[in-house]
Amino acid sequence: MHFTYIIRCKDNSLYTGYTTDIKRRMREHERGINSKYTRVKGYKNLEIFFISDSRSKAMKLESYIKRCSRIKKLWIIENGDMFIEELENGLNYKLGKIQELKNQT
């Protein structure tokens, strides 16, 4: 499985990333390991993550979210299912099957 995620930092900023092991990656963010951004800003919590069936799709989703405005990212956090529909329909962003899971770790 491949995960694309958004976390909130202690300064309320949002960080988007990709991983194959969401629990391990959140522990790394908590400890400030392997991410200069969260080491400096401080990890607060996992807001949302999406599961993709390939590395390529997860990384494309990560890239797309990183280009979104903060307002759009906040909307994604609150409306995960609608965001998936938007990707599949309105944006014609072919990612295959993506699941949205909030605060499951």
Secondary structure per residue as TSV (DSSP state, phi and psi in degrees):
chain	resnum	aa	ss	phi	psi
A	1	M	-	360.0	152.5
A	2	H	E	-130.0	132.4
A	3	F	E	-118.1	137.4
A	4	T	E	-115.4	133.1
A	5	Y	E	-139.0	159.0
A	6	I	E	-124.6	126.8
A	7	I	E	-116.1	156.0
A	8	R	E	-103.0	135.0
A	9	C	E	-95.5	168.2
A	10	K	T	-61.9	-25.8
A	11	D	T	-88.5	9.7
A	12	N	S	76.5	6.3
A	13	S	-	-75.5	163.4
A	14	L	E	-114.3	138.7
A	15	Y	E	-124.1	133.5
A	16	T	E	-112.7	136.4
A	17	G	E	-148.4	179.9
A	18	Y	E	-133.9	145.0
A	19	T	E	-159.1	166.2
A	20	T	S	-102.9	-9.8
A	21	D	-	-138.1	95.5
A	22	I	H	-65.2	-40.0
A	23	K	H	-66.2	-44.4
A	24	R	H	-61.0	-44.3
A	25	R	H	-65.5	-37.4
A	26	M	H	-66.9	-37.7
A	27	R	H	-62.2	-40.5
A	28	E	H	-62.6	-44.5
A	29	H	H	-62.2	-42.4
A	30	E	H	-59.1	-36.8
A	31	R	H	-91.8	-3.3
A	32	G	T	73.4	29.3
A	33	I	-	-99.8	136.7
A	34	N	S	63.3	21.3
A	35	S	-	-155.3	106.2
A	36	K	H	-61.4	-39.0
A	37	Y	H	-59.2	-52.2
A	38	T	H	-76.2	-23.0
A	39	R	H	-64.5	-40.5
A	40	V	H	-79.1	-46.6
A	41	K	H	-82.9	-25.4
A	42	G	-	83.9	130.1
A	43	Y	E	-78.6	133.7
A	44	K	E	-109.3	-60.3
A	45	N	E	-164.7	159.3
A	46	L	E	-79.7	123.9
A	47	E	E	-89.3	-46.4
A	48	I	E	-162.2	150.4
A	49	F	E	-142.5	156.9
A	50	F	E	-123.4	142.0
A	51	I	E	-105.6	129.0
A	52	S	E	-116.7	159.8
A	53	D	S	-90.6	1.5
A	54	S	S	-151.8	156.4
A	55	R	H	-60.5	-44.1
A	56	S	H	-58.0	-46.2
A	57	K	H	-66.3	-41.6
A	58	A	H	-64.0	-39.7
A	59	M	H	-72.5	-33.4
A	60	K	H	-65.1	-41.0
A	61	L	H	-64.7	-43.2
A	62	E	H	-57.2	-47.4
A	63	S	H	-60.8	-43.4
A	64	Y	H	-61.7	-48.9
A	65	I	H	-63.5	-39.4
A	66	K	H	-60.8	-29.1
A	67	R	H	-82.6	-10.3
A	68	C	S	-74.7	153.6
A	69	S	-	-70.4	164.5
A	70	R	H	-59.0	-41.7
A	71	I	H	-59.9	-43.8
A	72	K	H	-64.7	-41.2
A	73	K	H	-62.3	-40.9
A	74	L	H	-63.8	-38.1
A	75	W	H	-63.8	-42.7
A	76	I	H	-58.6	-44.5
A	77	I	H	-59.5	-42.1
A	78	E	H	-81.3	-21.3
A	79	N	-	-133.4	51.7
A	80	G	H	-53.6	-46.7
A	81	D	H	-65.2	-41.0
A	82	M	H	-66.4	-34.7
A	83	F	H	-63.0	-43.3
A	84	I	H	-61.2	-43.8
A	85	E	H	-60.9	-42.5
A	86	E	H	-59.8	-43.3
A	87	L	H	-62.9	-46.3
A	88	E	H	-72.0	-35.1
A	89	N	T	-103.1	-72.4
A	90	G	T	-62.4	-42.2
A	91	L	S	-92.2	-9.9
A	92	N	-	52.2	42.2
A	93	Y	-	-96.7	97.7
A	94	K	-	-76.5	106.1
A	95	L	-	-120.4	-2.6
A	96	G	-	72.3	-157.1
A	97	K	S	-73.7	124.2
A	98	I	E	-130.5	132.6
A	99	Q	E	-107.7	147.4
A	100	E	E	-110.2	128.5
A	101	L	E	-132.8	125.5
A	102	K	-	-103.9	131.7
A	103	N	S	47.3	48.5
A	104	Q	-	-96.3	-8.4
A	105	T	-	-99.2	360.0
